[in-house]
């Protein structure tokens, strides 16, 4: 007679068609700064039993499967085969040559006591030369940079990096994660970005205006059979040409911009206003940040990329066409200010002007003193593990169910599709995807 735990496991194994997570999973991170090293250090410490991966949905969240007497709440790994932390191997690219231990110490996000136990492993993570164009991040000036004749040459060198890393580390699968700085804003150009053949032609013609370095990383990853995750608001995979490539290579893509601090609060709090049928006059958001990301975002062209991402959240939650009395012509402003003394300890202020019964005004103030990389690290882990899961489940193209982790979820704007930014609806999408891949019914609906 099987006990309940054995019965549950047996049932799940019979129901899921997802390929098992056998072998090593290589996570190749673009950028070896505060976010990347906090992510890497946390994973290495967690698998030694010296830290807890708090904030990681893949490690803590539970999903209900079944109804009535059949109802159970299970961790993701008990529904679908998630890669084990012990099987992760890290690699990275960066414009600065310091290894991950040196970079983690320099970032000053974590205390020495939380870095030193995995020093040996971190020192072995040495950045490969980055594919970099200083015009896209003028505040960065490292010398660990590839010499590329053209954007196509940049792609080819990155593809070779991925192949070499996979072979040298004995990885069975690779995921590529962008955790580098925000690039300058690249407006979508239909003549280049709407068609894969035209995108490739632009790369070969060395069109540096329309082809950002991040696009070369994404192209190289997808061509090498690796899911690609865009953790910044860059115009990278959020273009039809990359969607075509993801379809062609049968690889999943996800982005844009890790949802960590202020936007996490906004995507969770705006639904409260909407659900309660309160009106909105204005929402002013400002941040102070002192790490390398803050330095880069101090340049107006780079901030514009972030601004577009952060401004998109409210407009898809509180919509005038649904409630014209409540959400017509509200004012939404977002600001980020570089403030070196705070380093990675970001602070955000939100002033929300709302109105209620008979139009009487009220205010809400939110002051979130957070740690940027501490919030981003579990998001990195979840996106990597779930993108790898999607690949093994045969899911390719834009993974809308990963919107929960992203500020500006990808969507097909060429067909008038809207992004889902409501945090609770995003969680429903995430849970339903886990259920489906586990062979269960996607039994929650969004209104």
C-alpha positions in Angstrom: 0.0 0.0 0.0 1.5 3.4 -1.1 1.5 6.2 1.5 0.1 9.6 0.4 3.5 11.1 -0.5 4.3 8.1 -2.7 0.9 8.1 -4.3 1.1 11.8 -5.1 4.5 11.3 -6.7 3.4 8.3 -8.7 0.3 10.1 -10.0 2.3 13.1 -11.1 4.9 11.1 -12.9 2.2 9.4 -14.9 0.5 12.6 -15.8 3.3 14.9 -16.9 4.9 14.7 -20.4 7.7 17.2 -19.6 11.2 15.9 -20.2 13.1 15.2 -17.0 15.7 17.7 -15.7 18.6 15.4 -16.1 22.2 16.6 -16.2 23.7 20.0 -15.5 21.9 23.3 -16.2 24.2 26.0 -17.3 23.0 29.5 -16.4 25.0 32.1 -18.4 24.5 35.6 -17.1 25.1 38.7 -19.0 26.6 41.0 -16.4 28.6 40.1 -13.3 27.4 43.0 -11.1 25.3 43.3 -8.0 22.3 41.4 -9.2 24.2 38.6 -10.8 26.6 38.0 -7.9 23.9 38.2 -5.3 22.0 35.6 -7.4 25.0 33.3 -7.8 26.1 33.6 -4.2 22.7 32.9 -2.9 22.3 29.7 -4.9 25.7 28.4 -3.9 25.0 29.2 -0.2 21.5 27.6 -0.4 22.8 24.3 -1.8 25.3 24.1 1.0 22.5 24.6 3.5 24.0 27.9 4.7 21.2 30.2 3.4 17.5 30.1 2.4 16.3 31.0 -1.1 13.6 33.3 0.3 11.5 35.0 -2.3 11.9 32.2 -4.9 8.5 31.0 -6.0 10.0 27.8 -7.4 11.4 27.0 -3.9 8.4 28.0 -1.7 5.2 28.7 -3.6 2.5 26.0 -3.6 -0.2 25.4 -6.3 -3.6 23.8 -5.7 -4.3 20.8 -7.9 -7.7 19.0 -8.0 -10.9 20.0 -6.3 -13.0 18.7 -3.4 -11.6 15.6 -1.8 -8.9 15.5 -4.5 -7.5 18.9 -3.6 -3.8 19.2 -2.7 -1.4 22.1 -2.4 2.0 21.1 -3.8 5.4 22.7 -4.5 6.2 23.2 -8.2 8.8 20.5 -8.0 6.1 18.0 -6.9 4.0 18.8 -10.0 6.6 19.3 -12.7 10.3 18.3 -12.9 12.2 21.5 -11.9 16.0 21.5 -12.1 17.7 21.0 -8.8 19.9 23.8 -7.4 22.8 21.3 -7.1 22.8 20.9 -10.9 23.3 24.6 -11.7 26.6 25.7 -13.2 27.2 29.5 -13.6 29.0 31.4 -16.3 29.0 35.0 -17.3 30.1 37.9 -19.5 31.1 41.3 -18.2 33.0 44.4 -19.4 35.0 44.2 -16.1 37.4 41.2 -15.7 36.9 40.7 -12.0 35.7 37.2 -11.0 32.4 36.7 -9.2 34.0 36.8 -5.7 35.7 40.0 -6.4 32.6 41.5 -8.0 30.4 40.4 -5.0 32.7 42.0 -2.5 32.9 45.2 -4.6 29.1 45.3 -4.9 28.7 45.4 -1.1 25.2 43.9 -1.2 26.0 40.9 0.9 28.1 40.7 4.1 31.5 39.0 4.0 30.1 36.1 6.2 27.6 35.3 3.4 30.2 35.3 0.6 33.3 33.8 2.1 31.9 30.2 2.5 31.6 30.0 -1.3 34.6 32.0 -2.2 36.3 29.2 -4.0 33.3 28.5 -6.2 32.8 32.2 -6.9 36.5 32.7 -7.9 36.0 30.1 -10.6 33.3 32.2 -12.3 35.5 34.4 -14.4 33.7 36.7 -16.9 34.1 36.1 -20.6 34.7 39.2 -22.7 31.5 41.1 -23.1 29.8 42.0 -26.4 29.6 45.7 -25.7 29.0 49.0 -27.4 29.7 52.0 -25.2 27.2 54.1 -27.1 24.5 52.0 -25.4 25.8 52.5 -21.9 28.0 55.6 -21.8 28.7 55.4 -18.0 30.4 52.0 -18.3 34.1 51.8 -19.4 35.4 48.3 -18.8 38.2 46.8 -20.9 37.0 43.2 -20.9 35.3 43.6 -24.2 35.2 41.7 -27.5 36.6 43.2 -30.7 33.8 42.7 -33.2 34.0 43.8 -36.8 30.2 43.8 -37.2 27.1 43.0 -35.2 27.1 39.6 -37.0 30.6 39.0 -35.9 29.4 39.8 -32.3 26.7 37.1 -32.7 29.1 34.5 -33.9 31.6 35.1 -31.1 28.8 34.8 -28.5 27.5 31.6 -30.1 31.1 30.2 -29.8 31.1 31.3 -26.1 27.9 29.3 -25.4 29.1 26.2 -27.2 32.5 26.3 -25.4 30.9 26.8 -22.0 28.4 24.0 -22.5 31.1 21.6 -23.6 33.7 22.6 -21.0 31.2 22.4 -18.1 29.4 19.3 -19.3 26.0 21.0 -19.4 23.1 19.3 -20.9 21.1 22.5 -21.2 21.8 26.3 -21.2 19.7 29.3 -20.2 21.0 32.8 -21.0 19.9 35.6 -18.6 20.4 39.3 -19.1 21.3 40.9 -15.7 23.3 43.7 -17.1 22.6 47.5 -17.3 19.8 49.1 -19.2 20.7 50.1 -22.7 19.7 53.4 -24.4 16.1 53.3 -25.8 15.9 51.7 -29.2 12.6 52.6 -30.9 11.1 49.7 -32.8 11.7 50.1 -36.5 9.4 48.1 -38.8 12.0 48.0 -41.6 14.5 46.2 -39.3 12.7 44.7 -36.3 9.5 43.2 -37.8 11.2 40.5 -39.9 13.9 38.0 -39.0 15.6 38.1 -42.4 15.8 41.9 -42.2 17.1 41.7 -38.7 19.8 39.3 -39.8 20.6 41.6 -42.8 21.0 44.5 -40.4 23.4 42.6 -38.2 25.5 41.6 -41.2 25.4 45.2 -42.4 26.6 46.3 -39.0 23.6 48.5 -38.3 24.6 49.8 -34.9 21.7 52.2 -34.6 19.0 49.5 -34.7 20.9 46.5 -33.4 21.7 46.7 -29.8 24.3 44.4 -28.2 21.5 42.7 -26.2 19.9 41.7 -29.4 23.1 39.8 -30.4 23.1 38.0 -27.1 19.4 37.0 -27.6 20.0 35.9 -31.2 23.0 33.8 -30.2 21.3 32.2 -27.3 18.2 31.2 -29.3 20.3 29.9 -32.2 22.3 27.7 -29.7 19.1 26.2 -28.3 19.0 28.2 -25.1 16.0 30.1 -23.7 16.7 33.8 -23.3 15.5 36.1 -20.5 15.6 39.8 -20.7 15.9 41.2 -17.2 16.2 44.9 -18.3 13.7 47.0 -20.2 15.8 46.9 -23.4 14.2 46.5 -26.8 15.6 43.1 -27.3 13.3 40.1 -27.7 10.2 42.3 -27.6 10.2 42.6 -31.4 8.5 40.4 -34.1 11.8 39.3 -35.6 12.9 37.7 -32.3 9.4 36.1 -31.9 10.0 34.5 -35.4 13.4 33.3 -34.3 12.0 31.8 -31.1 9.3 30.0 -33.1 12.0 28.8 -35.6 14.3 27.5 -32.9 11.5 26.2 -30.7 12.9 28.2 -27.8 11.1 30.1 -25.0 11.7 33.8 -24.5 10.7 36.1 -21.6 11.0 39.7 -20.7 11.2 42.6 -20.0 12.7 44.0 -16.8 12.8 42.2 -13.4 9.8 43.3 -11.3 11.3 43.9 -7.9 10.5 47.1 -5.9 8.2 49.9 -6.9 6.5 48.2 -9.8 5.9 45.1 -7.7 4.1 47.3 -5.3 2.2 49.2 -8.1 1.0 46.0 -9.8 -0.3 44.7 -6.5 -1.8 47.9 -5.1 -3.4 49.3 -8.2 -5.8 46.3 -8.3 -7.0 47.3 -4.8 -8.0 50.7 -6.1 -9.7 49.1 -9.1 -11.4 46.4 -7.2 -12.8 48.8 -4.6 -14.0 51.1 -7.5 -12.1 54.1 -6.1 -11.1 56.9 -8.5 -7.5 57.9 -9.4 -6.3 61.5 -10.1 -2.6 60.8 -10.1 0.2 58.5 -9.2 3.7 60.0 -8.7 6.6 57.5 -8.3 10.2 58.4 -7.6 13.3 56.3 -6.7 16.8 56.8 -5.4 19.4 54.2 -6.3 23.2 54.2 -6.1 24.5 51.0 -7.7 25.8 50.6 -11.2 22.3 50.4 -12.6 21.5 53.8 -11.0 24.7 55.2 -12.6 23.7 54.0 -16.0 20.1 55.2 -15.6 21.4 58.7 -14.8 21.8 59.2 -18.5 18.5 60.4 -20.1 18.7 58.0 -23.1 19.0 55.0 -20.7 16.4 56.3 -18.3 13.9 56.6 -21.3 14.1 52.8 -21.7 13.2 52.3 -18.0 10.5 54.9 -18.1 8.7 53.3 -20.9 8.7 50.0 -19.0 7.6 51.4 -15.7 4.8 53.6 -17.1 3.1 50.7 -18.8 1.9 49.1 -15.6 -1.0 51.3 -14.5 -2.6 51.8 -17.9 -3.4 48.1 -18.3 -4.9 47.8 -14.8 -6.9 51.0 -14.3 -8.5 51.6 -17.7 -10.7 54.5 -18.7 -12.7 52.4 -21.2 -13.9 50.2 -18.4 -14.5 52.9 -15.8 -14.6 56.3 -17.4 -15.9 58.0 -14.2 -12.9 56.7 -12.3 -9.8 56.5 -14.6 -10.1 59.2 -17.2 -7.0 61.5 -17.5 -5.2 60.5 -14.4 -1.6 61.8 -14.2 1.2 59.2 -14.0 4.8 60.2 -13.5 7.9 58.1 -12.8 11.4 59.3 -11.8 14.7 57.6 -10.9 17.5 59.5 -9.3 21.1 58.4 -9.0 22.2 58.7 -5.3 25.5 57.0 -4.6 25.3 56.9 -0.8 22.5 54.3 -1.0 24.3 51.9 -3.3 22.0 48.9 -3.8 19.6 49.9 -1.0 17.0 51.4 -3.3 14.2 53.6 -1.8 11.0 54.5 -3.6 8.2 56.9 -2.7 4.7 56.7 -4.2 2.2 59.5 -3.8 -1.3 58.3 -4.9 -4.1 60.8 -5.3 -7.4 59.0 -5.2 -11.1 60.1 -4.8 -14.1 58.4 -3.3 -17.7 58.9 -2.4 -19.1 62.1 -4.1 -15.6 62.8 -5.5 -13.9 63.6 -2.2 -10.1 63.5 -2.4 -7.8 61.2 -0.4 -4.1 60.3 -0.5 -2.0 57.2 -0.1 1.7 57.4 0.6 4.0 54.4 0.2 7.7 54.5 1.2 9.5 51.2 0.2 13.0 50.9 1.5 14.1 47.8 -0.3 17.3 46.1 -1.5 17.4 45.9 -5.2 19.5 42.8 -5.7 18.0 40.9 -2.8 14.6 41.2 -4.5 16.0 40.5 -8.0 18.0 37.4 -7.1 15.0 35.1 -6.5 13.4 36.5 -9.6 16.5 35.5 -11.6 16.4 32.0 -10.2 12.7 31.5 -10.9 12.9 32.8 -14.5 15.9 30.6 -15.2 14.3 27.4 -13.8 10.9 28.1 -15.3 12.3 28.9 -18.7 14.3 25.7 -18.6 11.1 23.9 -17.6 9.2 25.6 -20.5 11.9 24.4 -23.0 11.6 20.8 -21.7 7.8 21.0 -21.9 8.0 22.0 -25.6 6.7 25.5 -24.9 8.4 28.1 -27.2 8.0 31.7 -28.2 6.8 34.4 -25.7 6.0 32.9 -22.3 3.2 35.2 -21.1 2.8 33.1 -17.9 6.1 34.4 -16.7 4.7 38.0 -16.6 4.4 37.7 -12.8 8.2 38.3 -12.6 8.4 41.2 -15.1 7.7 44.9 -15.1 6.7 45.2 -18.8 5.4 41.8 -19.9 5.9 40.9 -23.6 2.8 40.9 -25.7 1.9 41.0 -29.4 1.3 44.7 -29.9 1.2 44.2 -33.7 -2.3 42.7 -33.1 -3.5 45.1 -30.5 -2.8 42.7 -27.7 -2.5 44.2 -24.2 0.0 43.1 -21.5 -1.4 41.7 -18.3 0.1 43.7 -15.4 -2.3 42.9 -12.6 -0.2 40.9 -10.1 -3.1 38.6 -9.1 -4.0 37.8 -12.7 -0.4 37.1 -13.4 -0.2 34.7 -10.5 -3.2 32.9 -11.9 -1.5 32.5 -15.3 1.6 31.2 -13.6 -0.3 28.6 -11.5 -2.3 27.5 -14.5 0.8 26.9 -16.6 2.4 24.8 -13.8 -0.9 22.8 -13.7 -1.0 22.3 -17.4 2.6 21.1 -17.6 2.0 18.8 -14.7 -1.0 17.2 -16.6 -3.6 18.8 -14.5 -6.6 21.1 -15.4 -5.9 24.8 -15.6 -8.9 25.4 -13.4 -8.6 29.1 -12.5 -10.0 31.8 -14.7 -9.3 35.5 -15.1 -12.2 37.9 -15.5 
